[in-house]
Amino acid sequence: MSRHRTLRAKVRRGIAKWPVLIVVFVVLIGLGWLILSWTGGVLDKRSQALAQNCSEGDAVLRLAATPSIAGAVADVARAYSATRPVVYDHCIAIEVTSLDSSAVLDGLTTAWDEQKLGKRPHAWLPDSTLWANRLTALNAKLVGSAPKSVGTSPVLLAAPEAAAPVLKEFRWSDMPEVTDWSKFGQSWGRFSVAMPDPATNTASALAIQSALAGGAGPVTAESLGSDAAKAKLTKLAAAVPPEVPATTREALRRLGDSATVNAAGFSVTPVSEVDLFKHNTGKEAPSKPLVGVLPAGPAPVADFPYVALGGTEVGEAEVRAAQAFREFMTEPAQQAILARGGLRVESTQDRPSPSPGVSWSAVTENLVPADATTTQQISSAWASADRGGQVVTVLADVSTSMKPRLDKVKSALRGQIDRSVSGSFGLWAFARDLDGSKPYRQLVATGPVTEKRDALRRSVDGLKTSDGSQLYSALAACYEAAHDGFVAGRVNRVVVITDGASDGGIDLAALKSRLHGTDLAVSFIAIGGEVDKGALTDIAQTTGGSVSVVESVDGLEAALGQVLSTNA
């Protein structure tokens, strides 16, 4: 028995090792694959998160908006920020600032004052393409892309409540002719339209354009130079009330504070619909809202263009962000926000409510606007008519470098002379040794343009080039003559057209010592890239003038119109 037990003890059965090893190996492979997959997913997610979390940091897109719609634009900006926009690996934030368009234009084309205006914007939303045209005329490089409208607002007549019902048949073309309320069967005396300076007030500029068009438009350079257009401008200027408020906002305030018709010193004033809506519903709303009257016939319309700005201060990220935000603003949801703010947009007919004084009347026909150059010429023609016109002395560069440009300089000057309604005009030329050893010649002494128009035309036609470009010596002599002929109570200015730097005669310091202050402004139109812009800017700032930079002579007419359009 013991033998049998011994045999059983020696026989043992076990599990084979190779299947276990195979199972372990397969499990390890599976775990490895899972780990690799998980690690790869984490890395992918981290990579995506890095892009979405702005590997290049934050960037701020600064947008200057006209006050009437700045609040609505800020609402759109908040909606855009909620989408967590990323441009070129930058997280984009939109900063909207409410600024008058005249302040933006001045800042962009002179020296931006951060203490007064905040940081320089990357984009601009004024109330009209008129402002984009002016910026282009002063320095085309500052316009980064073609303006795009985000909404519209027709121009109305703001009137006291009692006066509005009797103006239902009024047309913009009536403005030069209607001077008394008796035309409407009323005994309120003189009928006058207060038009704050059209160079800085869009509604005034568009109202004047409508009056000149006499219909659907557009006003052209040819029609503007006609006797009929000059007669209309003369009548309009004669009908201007003795004291015109500087801004549309101030005109509305004075009308709103008046208890009776004409108590403000004028009867009505042009205003965009959205500006009137804001005036009647804002913090300083009048106790009795002003009433907006939509004149019969084609309506002038403010088009609220979004302008992406250019220049060295705008980086690539801001350029792309400006374009992206512009497209966002034109989407239906954002258009609805702008509509609630008082603009008219195509995607909805909704209007703000309540809206005292604003009936949102249907516009059946829009005025066809003048082109960019004619727009500037309309403003300068008005400046030549308003309050006796300006006193302008032009100093034209006739150095050899101007030879390929001279024909267009002549055309621009002839056009300005022909379109001037009143005021005074004079013409000088400069190069070197034009009059004996003098680098300048007075061609026509500054005097009433109506008396000297023929002499001015002949002198312009006779311009020819010569060697040299002694700008500073010529300007000193021209400035002294203009200063001696200064006409009190009028805008006096010297306008210099040049394409190069001064190459002889007195230096800049000597010239500046002969300038007398800011009553007589010196403004430059600089053609091409050979000018000493720093020196010209120094002279302009010393006298309260301006510098317009045009890349080619093709921009001269618009620039000349812009320079001569302001009554300040």
RODRENPA-240623 format. One record per residue (C-alpha): residue number from 1; y, z, x. Coordinates in Angstrom, 2 decimals. Layout:
BEGIN
   n      py      pz      px
 NUM       Y       Z       X
...
END
This chain:
BEGIN
   n      py      pz      px
   1    0.00    0.00    0.00
   2    2.24    0.78    2.82
   3    1.65   -2.72    4.10
   4    2.84   -4.31    0.86
   5    6.04   -2.26    0.86
   6    6.75   -3.32    4.40
   7    6.42   -6.98    3.49
   8    8.75   -6.65    0.45
   9   11.40   -4.87    2.54
  10   11.62   -7.77    5.00
  11   12.26  -10.48    2.30
  12   16.06  -10.64    1.25
  13   17.91  -13.33   -0.82
  14   21.75  -13.93   -0.36
  15   24.58  -16.28   -1.53
  16   25.31  -19.31    0.67
  17   28.64  -19.11    2.57
  18   29.70  -22.79    2.43
  19   30.50  -22.89   -1.32
  20   32.73  -19.83   -0.93
  21   34.58  -21.44    1.96
  22   35.15  -24.59   -0.09
  23   36.57  -22.60   -3.02
  24   38.89  -20.61   -0.71
  25   40.04  -23.83    0.93
  26   40.83  -25.48   -2.42
  27   42.72  -22.40   -3.59
  28   44.77  -22.36   -0.39
  29   45.60  -26.04   -0.79
  30   46.74  -25.44   -4.39
  31   48.84  -22.47   -3.41
  32   50.40  -24.48   -0.59
  33   51.25  -27.31   -2.95
  34   52.80  -24.90   -5.43
  35   54.83  -23.22   -2.68
  36   56.06  -26.56   -1.36
  37   56.94  -27.74   -4.84
  38   58.79  -24.55   -5.61
  39   60.63  -24.65   -2.28
  40   61.60  -28.29   -2.81
  41   62.84  -27.55   -6.31
  42   64.87  -24.64   -5.05
  43   66.39  -26.82   -2.34
  44   67.15  -29.58   -4.84
  45   68.74  -27.10   -7.19
  46   70.72  -25.57   -4.37
  47   71.89  -29.03   -3.32
  48   72.94  -29.85   -6.86
  49   74.61  -26.49   -7.25
  50   76.48  -27.01   -4.00
  51   77.89  -30.28   -5.30
  52   78.73  -28.79   -8.70
  53   80.23  -25.72   -7.09
  54   82.66  -27.87   -5.10
  55   81.59  -28.04   -1.49
  56   85.10  -29.26   -0.67
  57   86.75  -26.43   -2.56
  58   89.22  -26.38   -5.45
  59   91.98  -28.94   -6.04
  60   94.91  -28.69   -8.43
  61   96.22  -31.74  -10.25
  62   99.87  -31.04  -11.07
  63  101.25  -32.90  -14.09
  64  104.92  -32.89  -15.11
  65  105.27  -33.50  -18.86
  66  108.35  -34.06  -20.98
  67  109.12  -30.83  -22.90
  68  108.42  -32.19  -26.41
  69  104.70  -32.64  -25.69
  70  104.12  -30.29  -22.75
  71  102.41  -27.72  -25.00
  72   99.98  -30.26  -26.46
  73   99.26  -31.67  -22.99
  74   98.50  -28.16  -21.76
  75   95.97  -27.83  -24.62
  76   94.33  -31.06  -23.50
  77   94.26  -29.76  -19.93
  78   92.41  -26.64  -21.05
  79   89.85  -28.81  -22.85
  80   89.41  -30.84  -19.66
  81   88.92  -27.71  -17.56
  82   86.17  -26.60  -19.97
  83   84.14  -29.65  -18.88
  84   84.09  -28.27  -15.29
  85   85.29  -31.56  -13.76
  86   84.35  -32.34  -10.15
  87   86.03  -35.15   -8.22
  88   85.01  -35.95   -4.63
  89   83.24  -32.55   -4.43
  90   86.44  -30.77   -5.53
  91   86.58  -28.60   -8.64
  92   89.67  -29.85  -10.48
  93   92.17  -27.65  -12.27
  94   95.09  -29.15  -14.23
  95   98.49  -27.50  -13.97
  96  100.98  -28.72  -16.60
  97  104.70  -28.12  -16.11
  98  107.38  -28.81  -18.73
  99  110.21  -30.73  -17.02
 100  112.99  -32.99  -18.23
 101  112.36  -36.55  -17.12
 102  115.77  -36.87  -15.47
 103  114.98  -33.87  -13.25
 104  111.61  -35.36  -12.26
 105  113.16  -38.74  -11.41
 106  115.91  -37.16   -9.32
 107  113.43  -34.94   -7.52
 108  110.97  -37.72   -6.75
 109  113.64  -40.06   -5.39
 110  115.75  -37.56   -3.42
 111  114.40  -34.22   -2.22
 112  112.00  -32.27   -4.43
 113  113.36  -28.75   -4.98
 114  110.34  -26.43   -5.29
 115  112.47  -23.38   -6.10
 116  114.00  -25.15   -9.08
 117  111.18  -27.45  -10.20
 118  107.97  -25.93   -8.84
 119  105.60  -27.91   -6.67
 120  105.81  -31.69   -6.62
 121  103.58  -33.28   -9.30
 122  100.73  -35.75   -8.75
 123  101.20  -37.30  -12.21
 124  104.03  -37.62  -14.69
 125  104.17  -37.96  -18.46
 126  107.73  -38.85  -19.53
 127  108.66  -39.94  -23.04
 128  109.14  -43.62  -22.25
 129  108.23  -46.41  -19.84
 130  111.98  -46.59  -19.24
 131  111.47  -43.75  -16.76
 132  108.61  -45.50  -14.99
 133  110.83  -48.59  -14.72
 134  113.59  -46.52  -13.15
 135  111.22  -44.95  -10.67
 136  109.87  -48.39   -9.75
 137  113.40  -49.69   -9.26
 138  114.26  -46.82   -6.94
 139  110.98  -46.71   -4.99
 140  107.98  -48.70   -6.18
 141  105.63  -46.92   -3.76
 142  105.97  -43.74   -5.81
 143  104.15  -45.34   -8.76
 144  100.44  -45.03   -8.00
 145   99.07  -47.10  -10.88
 146  100.23  -48.94  -13.98
 147  101.52  -46.52  -16.66
 148   99.29  -46.07  -19.72
 149  100.55  -44.85  -23.09
 150   98.85  -41.76  -24.55
 151  100.76  -41.83  -27.85
 152  103.97  -43.05  -29.47
 153  106.98  -41.74  -31.36
 154  109.51  -43.89  -33.25
 155  113.21  -43.31  -32.75
 156  114.97  -41.90  -35.83
 157  118.52  -40.95  -36.75
 158  118.87  -37.18  -37.00
 159  121.29  -36.38  -39.82
 160  122.47  -33.33  -41.77
 161  120.55  -32.81  -44.98
 162  123.41  -34.05  -47.19
 163  123.86  -37.28  -45.23
 164  120.25  -38.38  -44.90
 165  119.68  -39.77  -48.44
 166  122.59  -42.21  -48.26
 167  121.32  -43.79  -45.00
 168  118.11  -45.22  -46.44
 169  119.35  -48.81  -46.00
 170  120.83  -48.27  -42.54
 171  119.65  -50.61  -39.76
 172  120.05  -50.20  -36.01
 173  121.94  -53.49  -35.94
 174  124.59  -51.84  -38.16
 175  125.69  -49.47  -35.40
 176  128.36  -51.73  -33.85
 177  129.86  -52.56  -37.27
 178  129.76  -49.38  -39.38
 179  132.62  -47.04  -38.54
 180  133.29  -45.25  -41.84
 181  131.19  -43.39  -44.41
 182  132.89  -45.43  -47.14
 183  130.35  -48.14  -46.27
 184  127.83  -45.83  -47.97
 185  130.12  -44.81  -50.82
 186  131.04  -41.46  -49.28
 187  134.41  -39.89  -48.43
 188  133.32  -38.07  -45.29
 189  135.62  -40.06  -43.03
 190  134.59  -41.63  -39.74
 191  130.95  -42.58  -39.21
 192  129.97  -42.16  -35.56
 193  126.70  -42.10  -33.68
 194  126.59  -39.69  -30.72
 195  124.64  -41.37  -27.94
 196  124.19  -39.12  -24.93
 197  124.04  -41.06  -21.65
 198  121.25  -43.67  -22.10
 199  120.47  -43.42  -18.39
 200  119.06  -39.94  -19.03
 201  118.32  -39.93  -22.78
 202  115.56  -42.24  -23.98
 203  116.51  -42.24  -27.67
 204  120.04  -43.45  -26.83
 205  118.70  -46.20  -24.57
 206  116.29  -47.47  -27.21
 207  118.92  -47.28  -29.96
 208  121.33  -49.41  -27.90
 209  118.54  -51.88  -27.19
 210  117.82  -52.15  -30.91
 211  121.49  -52.66  -31.75
 212  121.69  -55.51  -29.22
 213  118.41  -57.11  -30.35
 214  119.62  -57.49  -33.93
 215  116.01  -57.99  -35.01
 216  112.54  -57.78  -33.54
 217  113.73  -58.46  -29.98
 218  113.31  -58.55  -27.10
 219  116.73  -58.43  -25.47
 220  116.69  -60.81  -22.49
 221  118.88  -61.16  -19.42
 222  120.32  -64.34  -20.93
 223  121.14  -62.79  -24.32
 224  122.59  -59.72  -22.62
 225  125.09  -61.88  -20.75
 226  126.29  -63.62  -23.94
 227  129.72  -63.09  -25.47
 228  128.00  -61.79  -28.62
 229  126.20  -59.03  -26.69
 230  129.37  -58.04  -24.85
 231  131.23  -57.88  -28.17
 232  128.55  -55.59  -29.62
 233  128.69  -53.31  -26.58
 234  132.49  -53.19  -26.81
 235  132.30  -52.14  -30.46
 236  129.61  -49.57  -29.77
 237  131.64  -48.05  -26.94
 238  134.76  -47.96  -29.13
 239  132.83  -46.05  -31.81
 240  131.68  -43.32  -29.44
 241  133.01  -39.89  -30.55
 242  135.57  -38.24  -28.26
 243  133.07  -35.64  -27.02
 244  129.49  -36.76  -26.58
 245  126.92  -34.05  -25.77
 246  125.21  -34.55  -22.42
 247  121.70  -34.45  -23.88
 248  119.90  -35.29  -27.10
 249  118.81  -31.64  -27.28
 250  122.45  -30.49  -27.24
 251  123.42  -33.13  -29.82
 252  120.71  -31.82  -32.16
 253  121.85  -28.25  -31.65
 254  125.44  -29.12  -32.53
 255  124.39  -31.06  -35.62
 256  122.13  -28.22  -36.72
 257  124.90  -25.64  -36.33
 258  127.30  -27.66  -38.50
 259  127.72  -26.65  -42.13
 260  129.10  -29.99  -43.31
 261  128.84  -33.68  -42.41
 262  130.93  -34.59  -39.34
 263  131.65  -30.94  -38.52
 264  129.88  -31.47  -35.19
 265  132.45  -34.11  -34.20
 266  129.98  -36.90  -34.94
 267  127.77  -37.96  -37.83
 268  124.26  -38.59  -36.51
 269  122.35  -38.97  -33.24
 270  119.25  -40.96  -32.22
 271  116.16  -38.87  -31.52
 272  112.46  -39.46  -31.11
 273  110.40  -38.23  -34.05
 274  108.46  -35.72  -31.93
 275  111.68  -34.28  -30.45
 276  113.08  -33.76  -33.95
 277  109.82  -32.13  -35.05
 278  109.99  -29.75  -32.09
 279  113.67  -29.02  -32.74
 280  113.06  -28.16  -36.40
 281  109.98  -26.01  -35.76
 282  110.75  -24.43  -32.39
 283  111.99  -20.97  -31.49
 284  115.63  -22.01  -31.93
 285  115.10  -23.98  -35.14
 286  118.23  -24.32  -37.33
 287  118.40  -22.49  -40.64
 288  118.59  -25.89  -42.34
 289  116.43  -28.51  -40.67
 290  117.96  -31.81  -39.65
 291  116.47  -34.77  -41.48
 292  114.99  -37.73  -39.67
 293  115.91  -41.15  -41.06
 294  113.82  -44.15  -40.06
 295  116.26  -47.08  -40.14
 296  115.11  -50.25  -41.86
 297  113.79  -53.12  -39.77
 298  111.99  -53.16  -36.40
 299  111.71  -49.66  -34.98
 300  112.29  -48.77  -31.33
 301  109.36  -46.68  -30.13
 302  109.00  -44.21  -27.28
 303  105.59  -44.87  -25.71
 304  104.87  -41.69  -23.66
 305  103.24  -43.29  -20.60
 306  100.95  -41.40  -18.24
 307  102.07  -42.26  -14.68
 308   99.80  -41.49  -11.72
 309  102.19  -40.95   -8.82
 310  101.86  -42.29   -5.29
 311  103.25  -41.29   -1.92
 312  102.10  -39.29    1.07
 313  102.00  -36.06   -0.95
 314   99.17  -37.35   -3.17
 315   95.66  -37.17   -1.66
 316   92.59  -39.20   -2.62
 317   91.14  -36.37   -4.71
 318   94.38  -36.09   -6.70
 319   94.50  -39.87   -7.18
 320   90.97  -39.91   -8.64
 321   91.58  -36.77  -10.68
 322   94.78  -38.25  -12.13
 323   92.86  -41.34  -13.22
 324   90.03  -39.27  -14.70
 325   92.41  -37.03  -16.68
 326   94.32  -40.06  -17.96
 327   91.10  -41.49  -19.42
 328   90.19  -38.09  -20.87
 329   93.54  -37.91  -22.68
 330   92.85  -41.17  -24.52
 331   89.53  -40.01  -26.01
 332   89.59  -39.32  -29.79
 333   89.21  -35.54  -29.55
 334   92.14  -35.25  -27.15
 335   94.19  -37.75  -29.14
 336   93.77  -35.44  -32.13
 337   95.31  -32.59  -30.08
 338   98.31  -34.78  -29.22
 339   98.63  -35.79  -32.88
 340   98.84  -32.13  -33.88
 341  101.64  -31.85  -31.32
 342  103.69  -34.52  -33.10
 343  102.72  -37.81  -31.42
 344  101.39  -40.81  -33.29
 345   98.00  -42.07  -32.06
 346   95.74  -44.87  -33.26
 347   92.58  -42.81  -33.77
 348   93.96  -40.53  -36.50
 349   96.60  -40.50  -39.21
 350   96.74  -36.69  -39.25
 351  100.24  -35.23  -38.95
 352  101.44  -31.70  -38.25
 353  102.08  -29.51  -41.26
 354  104.49  -28.02  -42.05
 355  107.03  -30.41  -40.54
 356  110.45  -29.71  -42.07
 357  112.86  -32.66  -41.95
 358  110.20  -35.09  -40.71
 359  108.49  -37.28  -43.31
 360  106.33  -39.32  -40.88
 361  107.39  -42.57  -42.59
 362  105.21  -45.58  -41.92
 363  106.47  -47.93  -39.21
 364  105.85  -51.50  -40.37
 365  107.26  -53.31  -37.32
 366  108.00  -52.26  -33.75
 367  110.89  -53.52  -31.68
 368  109.61  -55.73  -28.86
 369  110.97  -53.94  -25.78
 370  112.93  -55.66  -23.03
 371  111.17  -56.21  -19.72
 372  111.63  -53.75  -16.86
 373  114.50  -55.59  -15.15
 374  116.42  -56.27  -18.37
 375  115.99  -52.63  -19.34
 376  117.94  -51.61  -16.23
 377  120.54  -54.27  -16.92
 378  121.09  -52.99  -20.47
 379  121.83  -49.52  -19.12
 380  124.25  -50.86  -16.50
 381  125.95  -53.09  -19.10
 382  126.44  -50.02  -21.30
 383  127.85  -48.09  -18.34
 384  130.33  -50.94  -17.80
 385  131.50  -50.64  -21.42
 386  131.44  -46.90  -22.07
 387  134.75  -45.06  -21.61
 388  136.45  -47.95  -19.84
 389  133.59  -48.70  -17.48
 390  133.01  -47.87  -13.84
 391  134.97  -48.73  -10.70
 392  132.44  -50.46   -8.44
 393  132.88  -51.88   -4.95
 394  129.88  -53.79   -3.56
 395  129.40  -54.13    0.22
 396  126.83  -56.89    0.87
 397  124.92  -57.37    4.13
 398  125.22  -61.01    5.29
 399  123.55  -60.58    8.68
 400  121.11  -63.27    9.80
 401  118.08  -61.31    8.61
 402  119.39  -61.63    5.04
 403  119.22  -65.43    5.08
 404  115.87  -65.78    3.23
 405  117.06  -63.17    0.72
 406  120.61  -64.32    0.15
 407  119.99  -66.56   -2.86
 408  118.44  -63.70   -4.82
 409  121.25  -61.36   -3.75
 410  123.72  -63.90   -5.11
 411  121.77  -64.20   -8.37
 412  121.70  -60.42   -8.84
 413  125.42  -60.07   -8.18
 414  126.34  -62.98  -10.46
 415  124.26  -61.48  -13.25
 416  125.94  -58.11  -12.91
 417  129.40  -59.69  -12.90
 418  128.61  -61.81  -15.97
 419  127.15  -58.87  -17.93
 420  129.94  -56.38  -17.14
 421  131.89  -55.70  -20.31
 422  134.82  -53.87  -18.75
 423  135.55  -51.65  -15.78
 424  136.50  -52.77  -12.27
 425  134.54  -54.67   -9.64
 426  135.18  -55.63   -6.01
 427  133.21  -57.43   -3.31
 428  133.00  -57.05    0.48
 429  130.64  -58.59    3.05
 430  129.61  -57.30    6.47
 431  127.89  -58.53    9.64
 432  129.84  -58.83   12.95
 433  133.15  -60.61   13.66
 434  133.51  -61.76   10.05
 435  137.30  -61.49   10.07
 436  138.42  -61.92   13.67
 437  136.92  -58.94   15.45
 438  136.32  -57.03   12.23
 439  132.68  -56.77   11.15
 440  133.65  -56.97    7.47
 441  135.74  -58.98    5.07
 442  137.18  -58.00    1.73
 443  136.38  -60.97   -0.49
 444  137.77  -59.70   -3.80
 445  139.85  -56.54   -4.11
 446  138.46  -54.10   -6.66
 447  140.11  -54.62  -10.02
 448  139.45  -55.25  -13.74
 449  136.33  -57.39  -14.02
 450  137.72  -59.27  -17.03
 451  140.57  -60.52  -14.84
 452  138.59  -61.16  -11.66
 453  135.33  -62.56  -13.02
 454  135.99  -66.12  -11.83
 455  137.12  -65.01   -8.36
 456  134.07  -62.79   -8.05
 457  131.73  -65.63   -9.02
 458  133.31  -67.95   -6.45
 459  133.08  -65.34   -3.71
 460  129.43  -64.62   -4.50
 461  128.62  -68.33   -4.40
 462  130.35  -68.62   -1.03
 463  128.38  -65.86    0.73
 464  126.72  -67.07    3.95
 465  125.01  -65.31    6.81
 466  126.36  -64.42   10.25
 467  125.17  -62.58   13.35
 468  125.16  -58.80   13.72
 469  125.04  -55.87   11.31
 470  127.75  -53.30   12.00
 471  127.09  -51.35    8.85
 472  128.85  -48.08    9.70
 473  132.16  -49.65   10.75
 474  132.16  -51.89    7.66
 475  131.29  -49.04    5.33
 476  134.04  -46.85    6.77
 477  136.66  -49.53    6.02
 478  135.25  -50.31    2.57
 479  135.06  -46.62    1.69
 480  138.68  -46.02    2.71
 481  139.87  -48.92    0.54
 482  137.81  -47.69   -2.43
 483  139.14  -44.18   -1.91
 484  142.73  -45.44   -1.87
 485  142.06  -47.30   -5.13
 486  140.30  -44.36   -6.80
 487  140.75  -44.34  -10.61
 488  140.81  -40.83  -12.05
 489  138.67  -40.15  -15.10
 490  136.23  -42.96  -14.30
 491  133.01  -43.18  -12.28
 492  133.94  -44.58   -8.85
 493  131.23  -45.80   -6.47
 494  130.47  -47.99   -3.47
 495  127.15  -49.88   -3.57
 496  125.72  -51.17   -0.27
 497  123.02  -53.87   -0.22
 498  121.32  -54.09    3.19
 499  118.05  -54.90    4.93
 500  118.58  -53.46    8.42
 501  120.07  -50.76   10.60
 502  123.59  -50.66   12.06
 503  123.59  -52.36   15.46
 504  127.08  -51.71   16.77
 505  130.52  -50.30   16.07
 506  131.01  -46.64   15.19
 507  128.04  -44.29   14.98
 508  126.74  -42.23   12.06
 509  128.66  -39.08   13.01
 510  131.94  -41.02   13.17
 511  131.27  -42.56    9.77
 512  130.46  -39.23    8.14
 513  133.69  -37.75    9.47
 514  135.57  -40.37    7.43
 515  133.82  -39.63    4.12
 516  135.85  -37.51    1.72
 517  133.30  -35.73   -0.49
 518  131.35  -36.44   -3.66
 519  134.00  -37.94   -5.98
 520  133.33  -41.39   -4.50
 521  129.56  -41.90   -4.30
 522  127.95  -44.29   -1.81
 523  124.63  -45.68   -3.04
 524  122.33  -47.93   -1.03
 525  119.85  -50.59   -2.07
 526  117.59  -50.97    0.96
 527  115.45  -54.11    1.11
 528  112.28  -54.13    3.22
 529  111.13  -51.75    5.92
 530  113.68  -52.26    8.71
 531  116.37  -49.95    7.34
 532  117.10  -46.51    8.77
 533  116.26  -44.67    5.57
 534  116.99  -41.25    7.10
 535  120.54  -42.24    7.99
 536  121.15  -43.88    4.61
 537  119.85  -40.78    2.82
 538  122.18  -38.61    4.92
 539  125.21  -40.70    3.91
 540  124.16  -40.83    0.25
 541  123.64  -37.08    0.02
 542  126.99  -36.45    1.70
 543  128.77  -38.45   -1.01
 544  126.59  -37.69   -4.04
 545  125.03  -41.17   -4.03
 546  121.47  -42.44   -3.94
 547  119.05  -44.61   -1.95
 548  116.91  -47.22   -3.70
 549  114.09  -48.75   -1.65
 550  112.72  -52.15   -2.70
 551  109.88  -53.70   -0.75
 552  111.12  -57.24   -1.42
 553  114.31  -58.80   -2.69
 554  112.52  -59.52   -5.99
 555  113.22  -55.91   -6.96
 556  116.95  -56.14   -6.27
 557  118.14  -56.92   -9.82
 558  116.32  -53.95  -11.33
 559  117.50  -51.67   -8.51
 560  121.12  -52.78   -8.92
 561  120.92  -52.21  -12.65
 562  119.47  -48.75  -12.10
 563  122.15  -47.74   -9.57
 564  124.94  -48.86  -11.90
 565  123.40  -47.41  -15.07
 566  124.47  -43.80  -14.63
 567  127.83  -42.45  -15.69
 568  127.74  -39.65  -13.15
END
